[in-house]
Amino acid sequence: MKQRYGKLVRDLIPQKLRLDGFVVNEREMDDDEYKRELLYLLIEEAENLRKAGYDPNNKEELQSKMADIFELIETIVKEFNLSKDEIENLQAKKRAEEGGFEKKIFLESTIK
């Protein structure tokens, strides 16, 4: 049965699928498509993390999804030629100016 994926996958996934007896149709993306797909995959993995977070008894799954996101973030930093130091400085600046998320504030509404 044919299964369509149409998405960026980790480098060893096609090889693993072949070892499992699948015929794999793959191609290498150009740089622009690759960057776009990295960002799409980050959204997908964030959704997977959200779903995993609903089960407080499955810490392993939550950690696994975080590992996927960390891998994607590191790749995005590299591929977009970003500076990890600059990002961390901006993170600290935003935390100083706007706070973090420790107080668990849920903003219901505002009126002006």
Biopython code that builds the backbone (N, CA, C, O; Angstrom):
import numpy as np
from Bio.PDB.StructureBuilder import StructureBuilder

atoms = [
    (1, "MET", "N", (0.840, -1.178, 0.000)),
    (1, "MET", "CA", (0.000, 0.000, 0.000)),
    (1, "MET", "C", (0.888, 1.245, 0.000)),
    (1, "MET", "O", (1.837, 1.348, 0.777)),
    (2, "LYS", "N", (0.563, 2.180, -0.881)),
    (2, "LYS", "CA", (1.347, 3.398, -1.013)),
    (2, "LYS", "C", (0.993, 4.384, 0.097)),
    (2, "LYS", "O", (-0.182, 4.622, 0.375)),
    (3, "GLN", "N", (2.013, 4.950, 0.725)),
    (3, "GLN", "CA", (1.838, 5.968, 1.768)),
    (3, "GLN", "C", (2.556, 7.227, 1.311)),
    (3, "GLN", "O", (3.738, 7.184, 0.969)),
    (4, "ARG", "N", (1.856, 8.327, 1.305)),
    (4, "ARG", "CA", (2.452, 9.609, 0.906)),
    (4, "ARG", "C", (2.851, 10.378, 2.155)),
    (4, "ARG", "O", (2.076, 10.471, 3.106)),
    (5, "TYR", "N", (4.054, 10.928, 2.154)),
    (5, "TYR", "CA", (4.540, 11.715, 3.284)),
    (5, "TYR", "C", (4.675, 13.186, 2.913)),
    (5, "TYR", "O", (4.087, 14.041, 3.576)),
    (6, "GLY", "N", (5.428, 13.494, 1.879)),
    (6, "GLY", "CA", (5.585, 14.869, 1.434)),
    (6, "GLY", "C", (6.153, 15.786, 2.490)),
    (6, "GLY", "O", (5.634, 16.882, 2.703)),
    (7, "LYS", "N", (7.228, 15.352, 3.168)),
    (7, "LYS", "CA", (7.804, 16.182, 4.216)),
    (7, "LYS", "C", (9.276, 15.856, 4.427)),
    (7, "LYS", "O", (9.769, 14.807, 4.011)),
    (8, "LEU", "N", (9.951, 16.771, 5.073)),
    (8, "LEU", "CA", (11.346, 16.591, 5.467)),
    (8, "LEU", "C", (11.427, 15.514, 6.537)),
    (8, "LEU", "O", (10.634, 15.499, 7.478)),
    (9, "VAL", "N", (12.397, 14.610, 6.385)),
    (9, "VAL", "CA", (12.611, 13.570, 7.396)),
    (9, "VAL", "C", (14.092, 13.532, 7.768)),
    (9, "VAL", "O", (14.944, 14.049, 7.045)),
    (10, "ARG", "N", (14.376, 12.916, 8.895)),
    (10, "ARG", "CA", (15.763, 12.737, 9.318)),
    (10, "ARG", "C", (16.528, 11.923, 8.271)),
    (10, "ARG", "O", (15.946, 11.124, 7.537)),
    (11, "ASP", "N", (17.829, 12.140, 8.219)),
    (11, "ASP", "CA", (18.677, 11.589, 7.163)),
    (11, "ASP", "C", (18.628, 10.060, 7.024)),
    (11, "ASP", "O", (18.726, 9.544, 5.911)),
    (12, "LEU", "N", (18.481, 9.344, 8.121)),
    (12, "LEU", "CA", (18.549, 7.882, 8.062)),
    (12, "LEU", "C", (17.187, 7.203, 7.881)),
    (12, "LEU", "O", (17.125, 5.978, 7.779)),
    (13, "ILE", "N", (16.112, 7.967, 7.840)),
    (13, "ILE", "CA", (14.772, 7.377, 7.709)),
    (13, "ILE", "C", (14.607, 6.605, 6.398)),
    (13, "ILE", "O", (14.115, 5.477, 6.438)),
    (14, "PRO", "N", (14.994, 7.153, 5.228)),
    (14, "PRO", "CA", (14.832, 6.360, 3.994)),
    (14, "PRO", "C", (15.573, 5.020, 4.047)),
    (14, "PRO", "O", (15.049, 3.998, 3.603)),
    (15, "GLN", "N", (16.792, 5.032, 4.591)),
    (15, "GLN", "CA", (17.574, 3.799, 4.703)),
    (15, "GLN", "C", (16.859, 2.790, 5.607)),
    (15, "GLN", "O", (16.795, 1.605, 5.279)),
    (16, "LYS", "N", (16.329, 3.242, 6.725)),
    (16, "LYS", "CA", (15.606, 2.353, 7.638)),
    (16, "LYS", "C", (14.362, 1.782, 6.973)),
    (16, "LYS", "O", (14.047, 0.605, 7.145)),
    (17, "LEU", "N", (13.655, 2.613, 6.216)),
    (17, "LEU", "CA", (12.466, 2.135, 5.512)),
    (17, "LEU", "C", (12.834, 1.063, 4.488)),
    (17, "LEU", "O", (12.137, 0.057, 4.358)),
    (18, "ARG", "N", (13.935, 1.283, 3.761)),
    (18, "ARG", "CA", (14.375, 0.281, 2.772)),
    (18, "ARG", "C", (14.698, -1.046, 3.451)),
    (18, "ARG", "O", (14.364, -2.114, 2.936)),
    (19, "LEU", "N", (15.353, -0.971, 4.614)),
    (19, "LEU", "CA", (15.685, -2.187, 5.353)),
    (19, "LEU", "C", (14.429, -2.925, 5.805)),
    (19, "LEU", "O", (14.448, -4.142, 5.987)),
    (20, "ASP", "N", (13.342, -2.183, 5.983)),
    (20, "ASP", "CA", (12.058, -2.780, 6.359)),
    (20, "ASP", "C", (11.257, -3.251, 5.142)),
    (20, "ASP", "O", (10.111, -3.679, 5.281)),
    (21, "GLY", "N", (11.866, -3.171, 3.929)),
    (21, "GLY", "CA", (11.236, -3.704, 2.734)),
    (21, "GLY", "C", (10.414, -2.714, 1.924)),
    (21, "GLY", "O", (9.713, -3.109, 0.993)),
    (22, "PHE", "N", (10.491, -1.434, 2.268)),
    (22, "PHE", "CA", (9.736, -0.437, 1.516)),
    (22, "PHE", "C", (10.526, 0.055, 0.313)),
    (22, "PHE", "O", (11.753, 0.140, 0.362)),
    (23, "VAL", "N", (9.828, 0.376, -0.759)),
    (23, "VAL", "CA", (10.404, 1.092, -1.885)),
    (23, "VAL", "C", (10.223, 2.566, -1.562)),
    (23, "VAL", "O", (9.108, 3.019, -1.302)),
    (24, "VAL", "N", (11.324, 3.317, -1.579)),
    (24, "VAL", "CA", (11.306, 4.707, -1.122)),
    (24, "VAL", "C", (11.539, 5.641, -2.296)),
    (24, "VAL", "O", (12.469, 5.450, -3.079)),
    (25, "ASN", "N", (10.694, 6.645, -2.414)),
    (25, "ASN", "CA", (10.861, 7.696, -3.411)),
    (25, "ASN", "C", (11.254, 8.951, -2.641)),
    (25, "ASN", "O", (10.470, 9.471, -1.848)),
    (26, "GLU", "N", (12.467, 9.433, -2.876)),
    (26, "GLU", "CA", (12.985, 10.594, -2.159)),
    (26, "GLU", "C", (13.725, 11.505, -3.118)),
    (26, "GLU", "O", (14.076, 11.105, -4.228)),
    (27, "ARG", "N", (13.961, 12.744, -2.678)),
    (27, "ARG", "CA", (14.765, 13.679, -3.458)),
    (27, "ARG", "C", (15.430, 14.651, -2.507)),
    (27, "ARG", "O", (14.984, 14.838, -1.375)),
    (28, "GLU", "N", (16.493, 15.265, -2.975)),
    (28, "GLU", "CA", (17.166, 16.293, -2.186)),
    (28, "GLU", "C", (16.570, 17.650, -2.532)),
    (28, "GLU", "O", (16.357, 17.963, -3.704)),
    (29, "MET", "N", (16.303, 18.448, -1.510)),
    (29, "MET", "CA", (15.699, 19.762, -1.707)),
    (29, "MET", "C", (16.770, 20.814, -1.966)),
    (29, "MET", "O", (17.922, 20.649, -1.565)),
    (30, "ASP", "N", (16.380, 21.902, -2.642)),
    (30, "ASP", "CA", (17.287, 23.045, -2.744)),
    (30, "ASP", "C", (17.244, 23.798, -1.415)),
    (30, "ASP", "O", (16.409, 23.502, -0.560)),
    (31, "ASP", "N", (18.138, 24.766, -1.242)),
    (31, "ASP", "CA", (18.275, 25.452, 0.039)),
    (31, "ASP", "C", (16.996, 26.169, 0.482)),
    (31, "ASP", "O", (16.631, 26.106, 1.656)),
    (32, "ASP", "N", (16.319, 26.842, -0.434)),
    (32, "ASP", "CA", (15.108, 27.578, -0.070)),
    (32, "ASP", "C", (14.001, 26.635, 0.397)),
    (32, "ASP", "O", (13.351, 26.880, 1.413)),
    (33, "GLU", "N", (13.796, 25.558, -0.354)),
    (33, "GLU", "CA", (12.764, 24.595, 0.028)),
    (33, "GLU", "C", (13.121, 23.945, 1.366)),
    (33, "GLU", "O", (12.254, 23.738, 2.214)),
    (34, "TYR", "N", (14.397, 23.627, 1.544)),
    (34, "TYR", "CA", (14.862, 23.005, 2.783)),
    (34, "TYR", "C", (14.571, 23.896, 3.989)),
    (34, "TYR", "O", (14.073, 23.418, 5.008)),
    (35, "LYS", "N", (14.877, 25.187, 3.878)),
    (35, "LYS", "CA", (14.619, 26.113, 4.982)),
    (35, "LYS", "C", (13.125, 26.204, 5.275)),
    (35, "LYS", "O", (12.714, 26.210, 6.435)),
    (36, "ARG", "N", (12.326, 26.273, 4.234)),
    (36, "ARG", "CA", (10.880, 26.334, 4.410)),
    (36, "ARG", "C", (10.371, 25.069, 5.110)),
    (36, "ARG", "O", (9.548, 25.151, 6.021)),
    (37, "GLU", "N", (10.858, 23.915, 4.687)),
    (37, "GLU", "CA", (10.416, 22.647, 5.267)),
    (37, "GLU", "C", (10.893, 22.490, 6.711)),
    (37, "GLU", "O", (10.199, 21.873, 7.521)),
    (38, "LEU", "N", (12.054, 23.032, 7.045)),
    (38, "LEU", "CA", (12.499, 23.022, 8.443)),
    (38, "LEU", "C", (11.492, 23.753, 9.327)),
    (38, "LEU", "O", (11.156, 23.288, 10.416)),
    (39, "LEU", "N", (11.020, 24.890, 8.854)),
    (39, "LEU", "CA", (10.063, 25.679, 9.635)),
    (39, "LEU", "C", (8.705, 24.977, 9.730)),
    (39, "LEU", "O", (8.069, 24.999, 10.783)),
    (40, "TYR", "N", (8.263, 24.358, 8.640)),
    (40, "TYR", "CA", (7.024, 23.578, 8.686)),
    (40, "TYR", "C", (7.152, 22.415, 9.677)),
    (40, "TYR", "O", (6.237, 22.139, 10.453)),
    (41, "LEU", "N", (8.301, 21.743, 9.634)),
    (41, "LEU", "CA", (8.497, 20.601, 10.509)),
    (41, "LEU", "C", (8.544, 21.032, 11.975)),
    (41, "LEU", "O", (8.096, 20.294, 12.853)),
    (42, "LEU", "N", (9.077, 22.211, 12.240)),
    (42, "LEU", "CA", (9.095, 22.719, 13.609)),
    (42, "LEU", "C", (7.661, 22.871, 14.136)),
    (42, "LEU", "O", (7.384, 22.543, 15.289)),
    (43, "ILE", "N", (6.763, 23.363, 13.296)),
    (43, "ILE", "CA", (5.356, 23.491, 13.688)),
    (43, "ILE", "C", (4.760, 22.104, 13.964)),
    (43, "ILE", "O", (4.068, 21.910, 14.964)),
    (44, "GLU", "N", (5.030, 21.156, 13.082)),
    (44, "GLU", "CA", (4.514, 19.795, 13.266)),
    (44, "GLU", "C", (5.032, 19.189, 14.564)),
    (44, "GLU", "O", (4.271, 18.593, 15.326)),
    (45, "GLU", "N", (6.326, 19.344, 14.810)),
    (45, "GLU", "CA", (6.912, 18.771, 16.016)),
    (45, "GLU", "C", (6.415, 19.475, 17.278)),
    (45, "GLU", "O", (6.277, 18.842, 18.325)),
    (46, "ALA", "N", (6.147, 20.780, 17.189)),
    (46, "ALA", "CA", (5.582, 21.493, 18.335)),
    (46, "ALA", "C", (4.196, 20.935, 18.661)),
    (46, "ALA", "O", (3.851, 20.789, 19.833)),
    (47, "GLU", "N", (3.411, 20.628, 17.650)),
    (47, "GLU", "CA", (2.095, 20.020, 17.866)),
    (47, "GLU", "C", (2.236, 18.634, 18.499)),
    (47, "GLU", "O", (1.463, 18.272, 19.385)),
    (48, "ASN", "N", (3.225, 17.862, 18.043)),
    (48, "ASN", "CA", (3.477, 16.548, 18.640)),
    (48, "ASN", "C", (3.875, 16.684, 20.107)),
    (48, "ASN", "O", (3.469, 15.876, 20.942)),
    (49, "LEU", "N", (4.664, 17.702, 20.417)),
    (49, "LEU", "CA", (5.062, 17.964, 21.800)),
    (49, "LEU", "C", (3.837, 18.315, 22.645)),
    (49, "LEU", "O", (3.689, 17.829, 23.766)),
    (50, "ARG", "N", (2.967, 19.157, 22.102)),
    (50, "ARG", "CA", (1.747, 19.540, 22.825)),
    (50, "ARG", "C", (0.912, 18.304, 23.156)),
    (50, "ARG", "O", (0.428, 18.153, 24.277)),
    (51, "LYS", "N", (0.751, 17.434, 22.178)),
    (51, "LYS", "CA", (-0.036, 16.214, 22.399)),
    (51, "LYS", "C", (0.628, 15.316, 23.447)),
    (51, "LYS", "O", (-0.052, 14.755, 24.306)),
    (52, "ALA", "N", (1.939, 15.184, 23.376)),
    (52, "ALA", "CA", (2.661, 14.346, 24.340)),
    (52, "ALA", "C", (2.560, 14.924, 25.747)),
    (52, "ALA", "O", (2.570, 14.180, 26.728)),
    (53, "GLY", "N", (2.463, 16.240, 25.848)),
    (53, "GLY", "CA", (2.389, 16.892, 27.151)),
    (53, "GLY", "C", (1.087, 16.658, 27.888)),
    (53, "GLY", "O", (1.000, 16.923, 29.087)),
    (54, "TYR", "N", (0.075, 16.167, 27.197)),
    (54, "TYR", "CA", (-1.211, 15.904, 27.843)),
    (54, "TYR", "C", (-1.177, 14.656, 28.723)),
    (54, "TYR", "O", (-2.063, 14.451, 29.553)),
    (55, "ASP", "N", (-0.165, 13.835, 28.539)),
    (55, "ASP", "CA", (-0.070, 12.604, 29.335)),
    (55, "ASP", "C", (1.048, 12.778, 30.366)),
    (55, "ASP", "O", (2.220, 12.590, 30.038)),
    (56, "PRO", "N", (0.704, 13.132, 31.600)),
    (56, "PRO", "CA", (1.733, 13.388, 32.604)),
    (56, "PRO", "C", (2.530, 12.144, 32.995)),
    (56, "PRO", "O", (3.572, 12.247, 33.643)),
    (57, "ASN", "N", (2.042, 10.977, 32.603)),
    (57, "ASN", "CA", (2.727, 9.727, 32.943)),
    (57, "ASN", "C", (3.712, 9.281, 31.873)),
    (57, "ASN", "O", (4.367, 8.250, 32.026)),
    (58, "ASN", "N", (3.825, 10.050, 30.785)),
    (58, "ASN", "CA", (4.688, 9.635, 29.685)),
    (58, "ASN", "C", (5.832, 10.635, 29.485)),
    (58, "ASN", "O", (5.928, 11.293, 28.449)),
    (59, "LYS", "N", (6.683, 10.732, 30.485)),
    (59, "LYS", "CA", (7.820, 11.653, 30.440)),
    (59, "LYS", "C", (8.773, 11.310, 29.293)),
    (59, "LYS", "O", (9.362, 12.206, 28.688)),
    (60, "GLU", "N", (8.926, 10.028, 28.995)),
    (60, "GLU", "CA", (9.818, 9.609, 27.904)),
    (60, "GLU", "C", (9.388, 10.182, 26.563)),
    (60, "GLU", "O", (10.219, 10.655, 25.787)),
    (61, "GLU", "N", (8.084, 10.140, 26.292)),
    (61, "GLU", "CA", (7.564, 10.664, 25.026)),
    (61, "GLU", "C", (7.772, 12.173, 24.950)),
    (61, "GLU", "O", (8.141, 12.699, 23.900)),
    (62, "LEU", "N", (7.538, 12.859, 26.049)),
    (62, "LEU", "CA", (7.739, 14.309, 26.104)),
    (62, "LEU", "C", (9.210, 14.648, 25.848)),
    (62, "LEU", "O", (9.518, 15.575, 25.099)),
    (63, "GLN", "N", (10.100, 13.902, 26.466)),
    (63, "GLN", "CA", (11.537, 14.132, 26.255)),
    (63, "GLN", "C", (11.948, 13.813, 24.820)),
    (63, "GLN", "O", (12.790, 14.505, 24.248)),
    (64, "SER", "N", (11.367, 12.783, 24.243)),
    (64, "SER", "CA", (11.657, 12.428, 22.865)),
    (64, "SER", "C", (11.237, 13.541, 21.912)),
    (64, "SER", "O", (11.970, 13.881, 20.983)),
    (65, "LYS", "N", (10.057, 14.105, 22.143)),
    (65, "LYS", "CA", (9.587, 15.207, 21.293)),
    (65, "LYS", "C", (10.448, 16.450, 21.492)),
    (65, "LYS", "O", (10.702, 17.180, 20.535)),
    (66, "MET", "N", (10.899, 16.701, 22.712)),
    (66, "MET", "CA", (11.797, 17.833, 22.963)),
    (66, "MET", "C", (13.127, 17.623, 22.225)),
    (66, "MET", "O", (13.703, 18.575, 21.696)),
    (67, "ALA", "N", (13.607, 16.388, 22.192)),
    (67, "ALA", "CA", (14.848, 16.091, 21.472)),
    (67, "ALA", "C", (14.694, 16.410, 19.988)),
    (67, "ALA", "O", (15.610, 16.947, 19.365)),
    (68, "ASP", "N", (13.524, 16.075, 19.421)),
    (68, "ASP", "CA", (13.256, 16.404, 18.016)),
    (68, "ASP", "C", (13.275, 17.917, 17.805)),
    (68, "ASP", "O", (13.849, 18.405, 16.831)),
    (69, "ILE", "N", (12.656, 18.645, 18.708)),
    (69, "ILE", "CA", (12.602, 20.096, 18.574)),
    (69, "ILE", "C", (13.981, 20.716, 18.749)),
    (69, "ILE", "O", (14.346, 21.628, 18.008)),
    (70, "PHE", "N", (14.750, 20.233, 19.717)),
    (70, "PHE", "CA", (16.117, 20.743, 19.887)),
    (70, "PHE", "C", (16.942, 20.511, 18.623)),
    (70, "PHE", "O", (17.695, 21.388, 18.201)),
    (71, "GLU", "N", (16.799, 19.330, 18.022)),
    (71, "GLU", "CA", (17.529, 19.022, 16.780)),
    (71, "GLU", "C", (17.132, 20.001, 15.683)),
    (71, "GLU", "O", (17.986, 20.524, 14.967)),
    (72, "LEU", "N", (15.844, 20.241, 15.559)),
    (72, "LEU", "CA", (15.355, 21.183, 14.542)),
    (72, "LEU", "C", (15.849, 22.601, 14.808)),
    (72, "LEU", "O", (16.276, 23.290, 13.881)),
    (73, "ILE", "N", (15.796, 23.037, 16.047)),
    (73, "ILE", "CA", (16.247, 24.392, 16.374)),
    (73, "ILE", "C", (17.725, 24.551, 16.059)),
    (73, "ILE", "O", (18.124, 25.560, 15.477)),
    (74, "GLU", "N", (18.538, 23.582, 16.430)),
    (74, "GLU", "CA", (19.972, 23.654, 16.119)),
    (74, "GLU", "C", (20.203, 23.708, 14.609)),
    (74, "GLU", "O", (21.071, 24.443, 14.138)),
    (75, "THR", "N", (19.427, 22.932, 13.852)),
    (75, "THR", "CA", (19.567, 22.925, 12.397)),
    (75, "THR", "C", (19.119, 24.258, 11.806)),
    (75, "THR", "O", (19.767, 24.780, 10.899)),
    (76, "ILE", "N", (18.020, 24.814, 12.309)),
    (76, "ILE", "CA", (17.530, 26.106, 11.824)),
    (76, "ILE", "C", (18.561, 27.200, 12.103)),
    (76, "ILE", "O", (18.828, 28.032, 11.236)),
    (77, "VAL", "N", (19.136, 27.206, 13.294)),
    (77, "VAL", "CA", (20.171, 28.193, 13.632)),
    (77, "VAL", "C", (21.311, 28.108, 12.623)),
    (77, "VAL", "O", (21.790, 29.130, 12.132)),
    (78, "LYS", "N", (21.740, 26.894, 12.317)),
    (78, "LYS", "CA", (22.851, 26.696, 11.366)),
    (78, "LYS", "C", (22.454, 27.103, 9.950)),
    (78, "LYS", "O", (23.172, 27.864, 9.300)),
    (79, "GLU", "N", (21.316, 26.601, 9.467)),
    (79, "GLU", "CA", (20.929, 26.815, 8.073)),
    (79, "GLU", "C", (20.539, 28.258, 7.770)),
    (79, "GLU", "O", (20.702, 28.715, 6.639)),
    (80, "PHE", "N", (20.031, 28.974, 8.756)),
    (80, "PHE", "CA", (19.665, 30.375, 8.557)),
    (80, "PHE", "C", (20.815, 31.305, 8.935)),
    (80, "PHE", "O", (20.664, 32.527, 8.945)),
    (81, "ASN", "N", (21.972, 30.704, 9.247)),
    (81, "ASN", "CA", (23.176, 31.449, 9.593)),
    (81, "ASN", "C", (22.912, 32.430, 10.741)),
    (81, "ASN", "O", (23.279, 33.603, 10.677)),
    (82, "LEU", "N", (22.268, 31.917, 11.784)),
    (82, "LEU", "CA", (21.967, 32.710, 12.965)),
    (82, "LEU", "C", (23.061, 32.515, 14.008)),
    (82, "LEU", "O", (23.827, 31.554, 13.944)),
    (83, "SER", "N", (23.126, 33.411, 14.941)),
    (83, "SER", "CA", (24.108, 33.335, 16.017)),
    (83, "SER", "C", (23.426, 32.857, 17.289)),
    (83, "SER", "O", (22.505, 33.502, 17.791)),
    (84, "LYS", "N", (23.877, 31.734, 17.802)),
    (84, "LYS", "CA", (23.321, 31.210, 19.045)),
    (84, "LYS", "C", (23.540, 32.208, 20.181)),
    (84, "LYS", "O", (22.665, 32.391, 21.027)),
    (85, "ASP", "N", (24.706, 32.850, 20.199)),
    (85, "ASP", "CA", (24.986, 33.856, 21.228)),
    (85, "ASP", "C", (24.016, 35.035, 21.131)),
    (85, "ASP", "O", (23.500, 35.502, 22.146)),
    (86, "GLU", "N", (23.770, 35.514, 19.909)),
    (86, "GLU", "CA", (22.830, 36.628, 19.731)),
    (86, "GLU", "C", (21.421, 36.228, 20.151)),
    (86, "GLU", "O", (20.704, 37.011, 20.774)),
    (87, "ILE", "N", (21.036, 35.021, 19.810)),
    (87, "ILE", "CA", (19.710, 34.538, 20.196)),
    (87, "ILE", "C", (19.597, 34.485, 21.718)),
    (87, "ILE", "O", (18.597, 34.926, 22.284)),
    (88, "GLU", "N", (20.618, 33.947, 22.377)),
    (88, "GLU", "CA", (20.594, 33.870, 23.832)),
    (88, "GLU", "C", (20.588, 35.261, 24.462)),
    (88, "GLU", "O", (19.932, 35.468, 25.482)),
    (89, "ASN", "N", (21.309, 36.220, 23.868)),
    (89, "ASN", "CA", (21.289, 37.602, 24.363)),
    (89, "ASN", "C", (19.900, 38.215, 24.210)),
    (89, "ASN", "O", (19.412, 38.884, 25.121)),
    (90, "LEU", "N", (19.256, 37.988, 23.050)),
    (90, "LEU", "CA", (17.897, 38.476, 22.838)),
    (90, "LEU", "C", (16.915, 37.826, 23.813)),
    (90, "LEU", "O", (16.000, 38.476, 24.318)),
    (91, "GLN", "N", (17.117, 36.550, 24.065)),
    (91, "GLN", "CA", (16.270, 35.833, 25.018)),
    (91, "GLN", "C", (16.393, 36.476, 26.396)),
    (91, "GLN", "O", (15.383, 36.712, 27.059)),
    (92, "ALA", "N", (17.611, 36.760, 26.830)),
    (92, "ALA", "CA", (17.828, 37.392, 28.132)),
    (92, "ALA", "C", (17.223, 38.793, 28.167)),
    (92, "ALA", "O", (16.628, 39.186, 29.170)),
    (93, "LYS", "N", (17.371, 39.545, 27.082)),
    (93, "LYS", "CA", (16.814, 40.891, 27.006)),
    (93, "LYS", "C", (15.290, 40.845, 27.117)),
    (93, "LYS", "O", (14.693, 41.611, 27.873)),
    (94, "LYS", "N", (14.663, 39.937, 26.354)),
    (94, "LYS", "CA", (13.203, 39.810, 26.414)),
    (94, "LYS", "C", (12.746, 39.381, 27.805)),
    (94, "LYS", "O", (11.729, 39.861, 28.306)),
    (95, "ARG", "N", (13.495, 38.485, 28.421)),
    (95, "ARG", "CA", (13.137, 38.038, 29.764)),
    (95, "ARG", "C", (13.208, 39.214, 30.740)),
    (95, "ARG", "O", (12.348, 39.354, 31.610)),
    (96, "ALA", "N", (14.238, 40.062, 30.595)),
    (96, "ALA", "CA", (14.372, 41.229, 31.474)),
    (96, "ALA", "C", (13.270, 42.254, 31.225)),
    (96, "ALA", "O", (12.761, 42.854, 32.172)),
    (97, "GLU", "N", (12.897, 42.459, 29.969)),
    (97, "GLU", "CA", (11.907, 43.480, 29.620)),
    (97, "GLU", "C", (10.458, 43.008, 29.738)),
    (97, "GLU", "O", (9.578, 43.789, 30.100)),
    (98, "GLU", "N", (10.208, 41.735, 29.435)),
    (98, "GLU", "CA", (8.838, 41.237, 29.385)),
    (98, "GLU", "C", (8.577, 40.087, 30.361)),
    (98, "GLU", "O", (7.433, 39.679, 30.558)),
    (99, "GLY", "N", (9.634, 39.577, 30.961)),
    (99, "GLY", "CA", (9.507, 38.448, 31.872)),
    (99, "GLY", "C", (9.619, 37.125, 31.146)),
    (99, "GLY", "O", (9.738, 37.062, 29.922)),
    (100, "GLY", "N", (9.576, 36.073, 31.941)),
    (100, "GLY", "CA", (9.589, 34.719, 31.384)),
    (100, "GLY", "C", (8.173, 34.162, 31.427)),
    (100, "GLY", "O", (7.207, 34.859, 31.116)),
    (101, "PHE", "N", (8.063, 32.907, 31.814)),
    (101, "PHE", "CA", (6.757, 32.260, 31.901)),
    (101, "PHE", "C", (6.555, 31.581, 33.262)),
    (101, "PHE", "O", (5.653, 30.758, 33.420)),
    (102, "GLU", "N", (7.387, 31.925, 34.228)),
    (102, "GLU", "CA", (7.363, 31.261, 35.523)),
    (102, "GLU", "C", (6.092, 31.525, 36.319)),
    (102, "GLU", "O", (5.680, 30.669, 37.102)),
    (103, "LYS", "N", (5.457, 32.680, 36.145)),
    (103, "LYS", "CA", (4.286, 33.039, 36.944)),
    (103, "LYS", "C", (2.990, 32.421, 36.428)),
    (103, "LYS", "O", (1.930, 32.606, 37.027)),
    (104, "LYS", "N", (3.070, 31.695, 35.331)),
    (104, "LYS", "CA", (1.925, 30.939, 34.796)),
    (104, "LYS", "C", (0.722, 31.839, 34.503)),
    (104, "LYS", "O", (-0.416, 31.442, 34.752)),
    (105, "ILE", "N", (0.956, 33.032, 33.984)),
    (105, "ILE", "CA", (-0.108, 34.007, 33.722)),
    (105, "ILE", "C", (-0.845, 33.656, 32.433)),
    (105, "ILE", "O", (-0.230, 33.476, 31.382)),
    (106, "PHE", "N", (-2.165, 33.563, 32.529)),
    (106, "PHE", "CA", (-3.035, 33.348, 31.376)),
    (106, "PHE", "C", (-3.825, 34.626, 31.184)),
    (106, "PHE", "O", (-4.696, 34.927, 31.999)),
    (107, "LEU", "N", (-3.554, 35.383, 30.143)),
    (107, "LEU", "CA", (-4.221, 36.665, 29.894)),
    (107, "LEU", "C", (-5.596, 36.410, 29.290)),
    (107, "LEU", "O", (-5.713, 35.931, 28.161)),
    (108, "GLU", "N", (-6.623, 36.731, 30.046)),
    (108, "GLU", "CA", (-7.999, 36.495, 29.607)),
    (108, "GLU", "C", (-8.464, 37.548, 28.609)),
    (108, "GLU", "O", (-8.971, 37.207, 27.540)),
    (109, "SER", "N", (-8.296, 38.821, 28.947)),
    (109, "SER", "CA", (-8.772, 39.883, 28.063)),
    (109, "SER", "C", (-8.256, 41.232, 28.553)),
    (109, "SER", "O", (-7.713, 41.340, 29.652)),
    (110, "THR", "N", (-8.433, 42.250, 27.727)),
    (110, "THR", "CA", (-8.132, 43.628, 28.112)),
    (110, "THR", "C", (-9.229, 44.530, 27.562)),
    (110, "THR", "O", (-9.933, 44.166, 26.621)),
    (111, "ILE", "N", (-9.366, 45.700, 28.154)),
    (111, "ILE", "CA", (-10.297, 46.714, 27.677)),
    (111, "ILE", "C", (-9.563, 48.038, 27.685)),
    (111, "ILE", "O", (-8.801, 48.333, 28.606)),
    (112, "LYS", "N", (-9.799, 48.837, 26.647)),
    (112, "LYS", "CA", (-9.160, 50.158, 26.586)),
    (112, "LYS", "C", (-10.213, 51.211, 26.409)),
    (112, "LYS", "O", (-9.894, 52.398, 26.333)),
]
sb = StructureBuilder()
sb.init_structure("model")
sb.init_model(0)
sb.init_chain("A")
sb.init_seg("    ")
for serial, (resi, resn, name, xyz) in enumerate(atoms, 1):
    if name == "N":
        sb.init_residue(resn, " ", resi, " ")
    sb.init_atom(name, np.array(xyz, "f"), 0.0, 1.0, " ", f" {name:<3s}", serial, name[0])
structure = sb.get_structure()
